[in-house]
Amino acid sequence: RLLVKLYKFLARRTSSQFNSVVLRRLYMARRHRPPVSLSSLTKKTPKPLRGADGEVKAPRKELIHVVVGTVTDDERFLTLPKLTVCALRFTKSAKARIVKNGGRALTFDQLALERPTGSNTLLLQGKRHNREACRHFHGLRGRLSAVPYVCLLYTSDAA
């Protein structure tokens, strides 16, 4: 893939740790690149710096949220602030909501042109053990019992 070539070059030529982390996550299997919702992106956005009187002391520079994976929409989340998000994939509704609220949806090649060292970026990833299959694994995260696999032989539809 071209992105792997690009970030391999950037990791080698820049002293930034950001590019090597992005490269490592690009190599990961899809199972280890879980989706991130728009609501979790906004929860992770840092608040502006305020003084004792409550006024904004120093506005933060434009922060780019970086997700090596998919960004999904969250319909339960009603108000979305202006965000600049870079991801491998966007769902149609997530991209439409970001652009509608004055934000930008970037790809990784655009990010490499804009911020080659990863300055003023926030690198995020989703929960890896949120898959349904992980509920069945025994002893995961200190769990003593796991959900059993149930084989349904028949359903009683005719009644």
PyMOL commands that place a pseudoatom at each C-alpha (Angstrom):
pseudoatom trace, name=CA, resn=ARG, resi=1, chain=A, elem=C, hetatm=0, pos=[0.000, 0.000, 0.000]
pseudoatom trace, name=CA, resn=LEU, resi=2, chain=A, elem=C, hetatm=0, pos=[1.117, 3.507, -0.755]
pseudoatom trace, name=CA, resn=LEU, resi=3, chain=A, elem=C, hetatm=0, pos=[0.394, 4.783, 2.749]
pseudoatom trace, name=CA, resn=VAL, resi=4, chain=A, elem=C, hetatm=0, pos=[2.779, 2.216, 4.210]
pseudoatom trace, name=CA, resn=LYS, resi=5, chain=A, elem=C, hetatm=0, pos=[5.517, 3.370, 1.824]
pseudoatom trace, name=CA, resn=LEU, resi=6, chain=A, elem=C, hetatm=0, pos=[4.855, 7.009, 2.699]
pseudoatom trace, name=CA, resn=TYR, resi=7, chain=A, elem=C, hetatm=0, pos=[4.888, 6.541, 6.476]
pseudoatom trace, name=CA, resn=LYS, resi=8, chain=A, elem=C, hetatm=0, pos=[7.884, 4.190, 6.299]
pseudoatom trace, name=CA, resn=PHE, resi=9, chain=A, elem=C, hetatm=0, pos=[9.748, 7.017, 4.585]
pseudoatom trace, name=CA, resn=LEU, resi=10, chain=A, elem=C, hetatm=0, pos=[8.515, 9.620, 7.104]
pseudoatom trace, name=CA, resn=ALA, resi=11, chain=A, elem=C, hetatm=0, pos=[9.396, 7.401, 10.082]
pseudoatom trace, name=CA, resn=ARG, resi=12, chain=A, elem=C, hetatm=0, pos=[12.905, 6.955, 8.710]
pseudoatom trace, name=CA, resn=ARG, resi=13, chain=A, elem=C, hetatm=0, pos=[13.541, 10.579, 7.731]
pseudoatom trace, name=CA, resn=THR, resi=14, chain=A, elem=C, hetatm=0, pos=[11.922, 12.466, 10.644]
pseudoatom trace, name=CA, resn=SER, resi=15, chain=A, elem=C, hetatm=0, pos=[12.798, 12.186, 14.308]
pseudoatom trace, name=CA, resn=SER, resi=16, chain=A, elem=C, hetatm=0, pos=[9.089, 12.147, 15.217]
pseudoatom trace, name=CA, resn=GLN, resi=17, chain=A, elem=C, hetatm=0, pos=[7.703, 9.146, 17.095]
pseudoatom trace, name=CA, resn=PHE, resi=18, chain=A, elem=C, hetatm=0, pos=[4.246, 9.893, 15.628]
pseudoatom trace, name=CA, resn=ASN, resi=19, chain=A, elem=C, hetatm=0, pos=[5.108, 8.526, 12.178]
pseudoatom trace, name=CA, resn=SER, resi=20, chain=A, elem=C, hetatm=0, pos=[6.479, 5.242, 13.533]
pseudoatom trace, name=CA, resn=VAL, resi=21, chain=A, elem=C, hetatm=0, pos=[3.342, 4.732, 15.647]
pseudoatom trace, name=CA, resn=VAL, resi=22, chain=A, elem=C, hetatm=0, pos=[1.114, 5.404, 12.626]
pseudoatom trace, name=CA, resn=LEU, resi=23, chain=A, elem=C, hetatm=0, pos=[3.217, 2.997, 10.542]
pseudoatom trace, name=CA, resn=ARG, resi=24, chain=A, elem=C, hetatm=0, pos=[2.915, 0.289, 13.189]
pseudoatom trace, name=CA, resn=ARG, resi=25, chain=A, elem=C, hetatm=0, pos=[-0.865, 0.751, 13.298]
pseudoatom trace, name=CA, resn=LEU, resi=26, chain=A, elem=C, hetatm=0, pos=[-1.092, 0.649, 9.491]
pseudoatom trace, name=CA, resn=TYR, resi=27, chain=A, elem=C, hetatm=0, pos=[0.565, -2.775, 9.602]
pseudoatom trace, name=CA, resn=MET, resi=28, chain=A, elem=C, hetatm=0, pos=[-2.010, -4.066, 12.098]
pseudoatom trace, name=CA, resn=ALA, resi=29, chain=A, elem=C, hetatm=0, pos=[-4.770, -6.429, 11.096]
pseudoatom trace, name=CA, resn=ARG, resi=30, chain=A, elem=C, hetatm=0, pos=[-8.243, -4.985, 10.728]
pseudoatom trace, name=CA, resn=ARG, resi=31, chain=A, elem=C, hetatm=0, pos=[-9.303, -6.659, 13.959]
pseudoatom trace, name=CA, resn=HIS, resi=32, chain=A, elem=C, hetatm=0, pos=[-6.785, -4.529, 15.832]
pseudoatom trace, name=CA, resn=ARG, resi=33, chain=A, elem=C, hetatm=0, pos=[-7.980, -1.299, 14.169]
pseudoatom trace, name=CA, resn=PRO, resi=34, chain=A, elem=C, hetatm=0, pos=[-11.393, -0.906, 15.814]
pseudoatom trace, name=CA, resn=PRO, resi=35, chain=A, elem=C, hetatm=0, pos=[-13.764, 1.928, 14.825]
pseudoatom trace, name=CA, resn=VAL, resi=36, chain=A, elem=C, hetatm=0, pos=[-14.034, 5.187, 16.741]
pseudoatom trace, name=CA, resn=SER, resi=37, chain=A, elem=C, hetatm=0, pos=[-17.306, 7.086, 17.026]
pseudoatom trace, name=CA, resn=LEU, resi=38, chain=A, elem=C, hetatm=0, pos=[-17.722, 10.845, 16.717]
pseudoatom trace, name=CA, resn=SER, resi=39, chain=A, elem=C, hetatm=0, pos=[-18.896, 11.056, 20.326]
pseudoatom trace, name=CA, resn=SER, resi=40, chain=A, elem=C, hetatm=0, pos=[-15.668, 9.496, 21.612]
pseudoatom trace, name=CA, resn=LEU, resi=41, chain=A, elem=C, hetatm=0, pos=[-13.672, 11.922, 19.439]
pseudoatom trace, name=CA, resn=THR, resi=42, chain=A, elem=C, hetatm=0, pos=[-15.387, 14.909, 21.027]
pseudoatom trace, name=CA, resn=LYS, resi=43, chain=A, elem=C, hetatm=0, pos=[-14.959, 13.503, 24.534]
pseudoatom trace, name=CA, resn=LYS, resi=44, chain=A, elem=C, hetatm=0, pos=[-11.193, 13.286, 23.991]
pseudoatom trace, name=CA, resn=THR, resi=45, chain=A, elem=C, hetatm=0, pos=[-10.925, 16.882, 22.740]
pseudoatom trace, name=CA, resn=PRO, resi=46, chain=A, elem=C, hetatm=0, pos=[-8.963, 18.960, 25.280]
pseudoatom trace, name=CA, resn=LYS, resi=47, chain=A, elem=C, hetatm=0, pos=[-10.729, 21.967, 26.778]
pseudoatom trace, name=CA, resn=PRO, resi=48, chain=A, elem=C, hetatm=0, pos=[-9.381, 25.470, 26.056]
pseudoatom trace, name=CA, resn=LEU, resi=49, chain=A, elem=C, hetatm=0, pos=[-7.011, 26.997, 28.629]
pseudoatom trace, name=CA, resn=ARG, resi=50, chain=A, elem=C, hetatm=0, pos=[-8.949, 29.334, 30.936]
pseudoatom trace, name=CA, resn=GLY, resi=51, chain=A, elem=C, hetatm=0, pos=[-7.832, 31.805, 33.578]
pseudoatom trace, name=CA, resn=ALA, resi=52, chain=A, elem=C, hetatm=0, pos=[-9.207, 32.224, 37.102]
pseudoatom trace, name=CA, resn=ASP, resi=53, chain=A, elem=C, hetatm=0, pos=[-11.909, 34.578, 35.861]
pseudoatom trace, name=CA, resn=GLY, resi=54, chain=A, elem=C, hetatm=0, pos=[-13.137, 32.016, 33.340]
pseudoatom trace, name=CA, resn=GLU, resi=55, chain=A, elem=C, hetatm=0, pos=[-11.938, 33.750, 30.185]
pseudoatom trace, name=CA, resn=VAL, resi=56, chain=A, elem=C, hetatm=0, pos=[-9.947, 31.891, 27.586]
pseudoatom trace, name=CA, resn=LYS, resi=57, chain=A, elem=C, hetatm=0, pos=[-6.260, 32.688, 28.172]
pseudoatom trace, name=CA, resn=ALA, resi=58, chain=A, elem=C, hetatm=0, pos=[-4.733, 31.123, 25.103]
pseudoatom trace, name=CA, resn=PRO, resi=59, chain=A, elem=C, hetatm=0, pos=[-6.757, 29.546, 22.315]
pseudoatom trace, name=CA, resn=ARG, resi=60, chain=A, elem=C, hetatm=0, pos=[-5.387, 26.159, 21.344]
pseudoatom trace, name=CA, resn=LYS, resi=61, chain=A, elem=C, hetatm=0, pos=[-3.959, 25.681, 17.892]
pseudoatom trace, name=CA, resn=GLU, resi=62, chain=A, elem=C, hetatm=0, pos=[-6.136, 23.675, 15.560]
pseudoatom trace, name=CA, resn=LEU, resi=63, chain=A, elem=C, hetatm=0, pos=[-5.858, 20.097, 16.745]
pseudoatom trace, name=CA, resn=ILE, resi=64, chain=A, elem=C, hetatm=0, pos=[-6.180, 17.211, 14.288]
pseudoatom trace, name=CA, resn=HIS, resi=65, chain=A, elem=C, hetatm=0, pos=[-7.696, 13.992, 15.613]
pseudoatom trace, name=CA, resn=VAL, resi=66, chain=A, elem=C, hetatm=0, pos=[-5.935, 11.041, 13.966]
pseudoatom trace, name=CA, resn=VAL, resi=67, chain=A, elem=C, hetatm=0, pos=[-7.548, 7.591, 13.818]
pseudoatom trace, name=CA, resn=VAL, resi=68, chain=A, elem=C, hetatm=0, pos=[-5.829, 4.699, 12.055]
pseudoatom trace, name=CA, resn=GLY, resi=69, chain=A, elem=C, hetatm=0, pos=[-9.138, 2.986, 11.357]
pseudoatom trace, name=CA, resn=THR, resi=70, chain=A, elem=C, hetatm=0, pos=[-12.756, 3.924, 10.707]
pseudoatom trace, name=CA, resn=VAL, resi=71, chain=A, elem=C, hetatm=0, pos=[-14.657, 6.915, 12.086]
pseudoatom trace, name=CA, resn=THR, resi=72, chain=A, elem=C, hetatm=0, pos=[-18.348, 6.159, 12.577]
pseudoatom trace, name=CA, resn=ASP, resi=73, chain=A, elem=C, hetatm=0, pos=[-21.325, 8.391, 13.257]
pseudoatom trace, name=CA, resn=ASP, resi=74, chain=A, elem=C, hetatm=0, pos=[-23.123, 8.401, 16.609]
pseudoatom trace, name=CA, resn=GLU, resi=75, chain=A, elem=C, hetatm=0, pos=[-26.749, 9.429, 16.148]
pseudoatom trace, name=CA, resn=ARG, resi=76, chain=A, elem=C, hetatm=0, pos=[-27.279, 9.675, 19.916]
pseudoatom trace, name=CA, resn=PHE, resi=77, chain=A, elem=C, hetatm=0, pos=[-24.768, 12.525, 20.032]
pseudoatom trace, name=CA, resn=LEU, resi=78, chain=A, elem=C, hetatm=0, pos=[-26.716, 15.635, 19.057]
pseudoatom trace, name=CA, resn=THR, resi=79, chain=A, elem=C, hetatm=0, pos=[-24.231, 18.523, 19.106]
pseudoatom trace, name=CA, resn=LEU, resi=80, chain=A, elem=C, hetatm=0, pos=[-20.969, 18.107, 17.262]
pseudoatom trace, name=CA, resn=PRO, resi=81, chain=A, elem=C, hetatm=0, pos=[-18.265, 20.808, 17.499]
pseudoatom trace, name=CA, resn=LYS, resi=82, chain=A, elem=C, hetatm=0, pos=[-16.017, 21.856, 14.647]
pseudoatom trace, name=CA, resn=LEU, resi=83, chain=A, elem=C, hetatm=0, pos=[-13.469, 19.032, 14.265]
pseudoatom trace, name=CA, resn=THR, resi=84, chain=A, elem=C, hetatm=0, pos=[-10.575, 18.227, 11.981]
pseudoatom trace, name=CA, resn=VAL, resi=85, chain=A, elem=C, hetatm=0, pos=[-10.325, 14.454, 11.705]
pseudoatom trace, name=CA, resn=CYS, resi=86, chain=A, elem=C, hetatm=0, pos=[-7.901, 12.255, 9.787]
pseudoatom trace, name=CA, resn=ALA, resi=87, chain=A, elem=C, hetatm=0, pos=[-8.800, 8.583, 9.296]
pseudoatom trace, name=CA, resn=LEU, resi=88, chain=A, elem=C, hetatm=0, pos=[-8.398, 5.654, 6.938]
pseudoatom trace, name=CA, resn=ARG, resi=89, chain=A, elem=C, hetatm=0, pos=[-12.164, 5.485, 6.368]
pseudoatom trace, name=CA, resn=PHE, resi=90, chain=A, elem=C, hetatm=0, pos=[-15.245, 7.525, 7.239]
pseudoatom trace, name=CA, resn=THR, resi=91, chain=A, elem=C, hetatm=0, pos=[-18.811, 6.350, 7.134]
pseudoatom trace, name=CA, resn=LYS, resi=92, chain=A, elem=C, hetatm=0, pos=[-20.937, 8.506, 4.833]
pseudoatom trace, name=CA, resn=SER, resi=93, chain=A, elem=C, hetatm=0, pos=[-22.979, 9.966, 7.674]
pseudoatom trace, name=CA, resn=ALA, resi=94, chain=A, elem=C, hetatm=0, pos=[-19.906, 10.698, 9.820]
pseudoatom trace, name=CA, resn=LYS, resi=95, chain=A, elem=C, hetatm=0, pos=[-18.142, 12.543, 7.015]
pseudoatom trace, name=CA, resn=ALA, resi=96, chain=A, elem=C, hetatm=0, pos=[-21.300, 14.494, 6.203]
pseudoatom trace, name=CA, resn=ARG, resi=97, chain=A, elem=C, hetatm=0, pos=[-21.723, 15.558, 9.846]
pseudoatom trace, name=CA, resn=ILE, resi=98, chain=A, elem=C, hetatm=0, pos=[-18.100, 16.652, 10.179]
pseudoatom trace, name=CA, resn=VAL, resi=99, chain=A, elem=C, hetatm=0, pos=[-18.234, 18.765, 7.006]
pseudoatom trace, name=CA, resn=LYS, resi=100, chain=A, elem=C, hetatm=0, pos=[-21.686, 20.157, 7.855]
pseudoatom trace, name=CA, resn=ASN, resi=101, chain=A, elem=C, hetatm=0, pos=[-20.418, 21.513, 11.187]
pseudoatom trace, name=CA, resn=GLY, resi=102, chain=A, elem=C, hetatm=0, pos=[-17.496, 23.336, 9.578]
pseudoatom trace, name=CA, resn=GLY, resi=103, chain=A, elem=C, hetatm=0, pos=[-14.836, 20.684, 10.175]
pseudoatom trace, name=CA, resn=ARG, resi=104, chain=A, elem=C, hetatm=0, pos=[-12.573, 18.799, 7.807]
pseudoatom trace, name=CA, resn=ALA, resi=105, chain=A, elem=C, hetatm=0, pos=[-12.218, 15.098, 7.035]
pseudoatom trace, name=CA, resn=LEU, resi=106, chain=A, elem=C, hetatm=0, pos=[-8.642, 14.386, 5.973]
pseudoatom trace, name=CA, resn=THR, resi=107, chain=A, elem=C, hetatm=0, pos=[-6.882, 11.359, 4.550]
pseudoatom trace, name=CA, resn=PHE, resi=108, chain=A, elem=C, hetatm=0, pos=[-3.421, 10.267, 5.680]
pseudoatom trace, name=CA, resn=ASP, resi=109, chain=A, elem=C, hetatm=0, pos=[-1.656, 11.597, 2.588]
pseudoatom trace, name=CA, resn=GLN, resi=110, chain=A, elem=C, hetatm=0, pos=[-3.205, 15.025, 3.226]
pseudoatom trace, name=CA, resn=LEU, resi=111, chain=A, elem=C, hetatm=0, pos=[-2.064, 14.793, 6.848]
pseudoatom trace, name=CA, resn=ALA, resi=112, chain=A, elem=C, hetatm=0, pos=[1.492, 13.961, 5.739]
pseudoatom trace, name=CA, resn=LEU, resi=113, chain=A, elem=C, hetatm=0, pos=[1.558, 17.135, 3.626]
pseudoatom trace, name=CA, resn=GLU, resi=114, chain=A, elem=C, hetatm=0, pos=[0.013, 19.321, 6.324]
pseudoatom trace, name=CA, resn=ARG, resi=115, chain=A, elem=C, hetatm=0, pos=[1.763, 17.986, 9.451]
pseudoatom trace, name=CA, resn=PRO, resi=116, chain=A, elem=C, hetatm=0, pos=[4.661, 15.693, 8.483]
pseudoatom trace, name=CA, resn=THR, resi=117, chain=A, elem=C, hetatm=0, pos=[5.968, 15.360, 12.043]
pseudoatom trace, name=CA, resn=GLY, resi=118, chain=A, elem=C, hetatm=0, pos=[2.551, 14.953, 13.669]
pseudoatom trace, name=CA, resn=SER, resi=119, chain=A, elem=C, hetatm=0, pos=[2.668, 18.184, 15.647]
pseudoatom trace, name=CA, resn=ASN, resi=120, chain=A, elem=C, hetatm=0, pos=[-0.648, 19.316, 17.201]
pseudoatom trace, name=CA, resn=THR, resi=121, chain=A, elem=C, hetatm=0, pos=[-2.287, 15.970, 16.514]
pseudoatom trace, name=CA, resn=LEU, resi=122, chain=A, elem=C, hetatm=0, pos=[-4.155, 13.666, 18.859]
pseudoatom trace, name=CA, resn=LEU, resi=123, chain=A, elem=C, hetatm=0, pos=[-3.692, 9.985, 18.002]
pseudoatom trace, name=CA, resn=LEU, resi=124, chain=A, elem=C, hetatm=0, pos=[-6.712, 7.900, 19.048]
pseudoatom trace, name=CA, resn=GLN, resi=125, chain=A, elem=C, hetatm=0, pos=[-7.875, 4.309, 18.735]
pseudoatom trace, name=CA, resn=GLY, resi=126, chain=A, elem=C, hetatm=0, pos=[-11.007, 2.396, 19.655]
pseudoatom trace, name=CA, resn=LYS, resi=127, chain=A, elem=C, hetatm=0, pos=[-11.415, -0.349, 22.223]
pseudoatom trace, name=CA, resn=ARG, resi=128, chain=A, elem=C, hetatm=0, pos=[-9.992, -3.582, 20.877]
pseudoatom trace, name=CA, resn=HIS, resi=129, chain=A, elem=C, hetatm=0, pos=[-12.008, -5.858, 23.151]
pseudoatom trace, name=CA, resn=ASN, resi=130, chain=A, elem=C, hetatm=0, pos=[-15.368, -4.362, 22.191]
pseudoatom trace, name=CA, resn=ARG, resi=131, chain=A, elem=C, hetatm=0, pos=[-16.051, -7.103, 19.645]
pseudoatom trace, name=CA, resn=GLU, resi=132, chain=A, elem=C, hetatm=0, pos=[-18.849, -9.561, 20.354]
pseudoatom trace, name=CA, resn=ALA, resi=133, chain=A, elem=C, hetatm=0, pos=[-16.414, -12.474, 20.078]
pseudoatom trace, name=CA, resn=CYS, resi=134, chain=A, elem=C, hetatm=0, pos=[-14.398, -11.170, 23.040]
pseudoatom trace, name=CA, resn=ARG, resi=135, chain=A, elem=C, hetatm=0, pos=[-17.347, -11.834, 25.352]
pseudoatom trace, name=CA, resn=HIS, resi=136, chain=A, elem=C, hetatm=0, pos=[-16.718, -15.550, 24.955]
pseudoatom trace, name=CA, resn=PHE, resi=137, chain=A, elem=C, hetatm=0, pos=[-13.000, -15.546, 25.839]
pseudoatom trace, name=CA, resn=HIS, resi=138, chain=A, elem=C, hetatm=0, pos=[-12.275, -17.081, 29.231]
pseudoatom trace, name=CA, resn=GLY, resi=139, chain=A, elem=C, hetatm=0, pos=[-10.223, -15.095, 31.722]
pseudoatom trace, name=CA, resn=LEU, resi=140, chain=A, elem=C, hetatm=0, pos=[-10.096, -11.913, 29.675]
pseudoatom trace, name=CA, resn=ARG, resi=141, chain=A, elem=C, hetatm=0, pos=[-9.386, -8.837, 31.836]
pseudoatom trace, name=CA, resn=GLY, resi=142, chain=A, elem=C, hetatm=0, pos=[-9.730, -10.812, 35.085]
pseudoatom trace, name=CA, resn=ARG, resi=143, chain=A, elem=C, hetatm=0, pos=[-13.078, -12.293, 34.134]
pseudoatom trace, name=CA, resn=LEU, resi=144, chain=A, elem=C, hetatm=0, pos=[-13.726, -15.644, 35.818]
pseudoatom trace, name=CA, resn=SER, resi=145, chain=A, elem=C, hetatm=0, pos=[-16.632, -16.660, 33.650]
pseudoatom trace, name=CA, resn=ALA, resi=146, chain=A, elem=C, hetatm=0, pos=[-17.324, -15.992, 30.014]
pseudoatom trace, name=CA, resn=VAL, resi=147, chain=A, elem=C, hetatm=0, pos=[-20.509, -15.988, 27.968]
pseudoatom trace, name=CA, resn=PRO, resi=148, chain=A, elem=C, hetatm=0, pos=[-21.085, -19.479, 26.538]
pseudoatom trace, name=CA, resn=TYR, resi=149, chain=A, elem=C, hetatm=0, pos=[-21.561, -20.197, 22.868]
pseudoatom trace, name=CA, resn=VAL, resi=150, chain=A, elem=C, hetatm=0, pos=[-25.157, -21.346, 22.474]
pseudoatom trace, name=CA, resn=CYS, resi=151, chain=A, elem=C, hetatm=0, pos=[-26.253, -23.586, 19.625]
pseudoatom trace, name=CA, resn=LEU, resi=152, chain=A, elem=C, hetatm=0, pos=[-29.927, -23.023, 18.786]
pseudoatom trace, name=CA, resn=LEU, resi=153, chain=A, elem=C, hetatm=0, pos=[-31.326, -26.227, 17.277]
pseudoatom trace, name=CA, resn=TYR, resi=154, chain=A, elem=C, hetatm=0, pos=[-34.777, -24.904, 16.460]
pseudoatom trace, name=CA, resn=THR, resi=155, chain=A, elem=C, hetatm=0, pos=[-36.961, -21.862, 16.843]
pseudoatom trace, name=CA, resn=SER, resi=156, chain=A, elem=C, hetatm=0, pos=[-40.621, -21.967, 17.664]
pseudoatom trace, name=CA, resn=ASP, resi=157, chain=A, elem=C, hetatm=0, pos=[-41.992, -19.748, 14.895]
pseudoatom trace, name=CA, resn=ALA, resi=158, chain=A, elem=C, hetatm=0, pos=[-45.082, -21.883, 14.205]
pseudoatom trace, name=CA, resn=ALA, resi=159, chain=A, elem=C, hetatm=0, pos=[-47.320, -21.396, 17.225]
for i in range(1, 159): cmd.bond("trace and resi %d" % i, "trace and resi %d" % (i + 1))
show_as sticks, trace
zoom trace
